[in-house]
């Protein structure tokens, strides 16, 4: 998203380092042309974008060309119309199905096939959806982050950040993407339920201490 504020600190970098090690280990089992995809999901304010950016920079240090895609750019309803749509349709419509999964699948397919792709990109200041053209033929690895990113098909490594919006309120206030009104809090609660349902799909979990553990056995990946 254009105009987004990233609050990157050591906990994001340390978690990214642990995920980086898992990615590199997995890549050793693939051929040199394999198109690897990492998905990162979590609730609002949990640090998805910060973690994705930190992972991308760490991979870049190994001369791996990375593209970070934010699935929150792929809502069916544009930002300026979304609040009214939600009020009219009701809170039960808030969740995974708000994403345009057809476009997300096309983006993933274009990456796999090394094609040029038109990607939606929300500019947060005017709240409009712009279009970004990217050549996936020049990209080695894709990182996809967003509330429901790990629900996408054809992802190699799924990372789930296990922090709720109640636990990250300070980050939401600092980033101030949306006013924390009563209506907004009701949306966050609905999103909480939808995001939590994706945890069983994760390969790695970033726990409440921002340590990266395996989903099976909850063991630290750096051990």
Buried (B, 14 or more C-beta within 10 A) or exposed (E): BEEBEEEBEEBBBBBBBBBBBBBEEBBEEEEEEEBBBBBBBBBBBBBBBBBBBBBBBBBEEEEBEBBBBBBBBBBEBEBEEBBEBBEEEEEEEBBBEBBBBEBBEBBBBBBBEBBEBEBBBBBBEEEEBEEEEBEBEEBBBBBBBBBBBBBBEEBBBBBBBBBBBEEBBEBBEEBEBBEEEEBBEEBBBBBBEBBEEBBEBBBBBBBEEBBBBBBEEEEEBEE
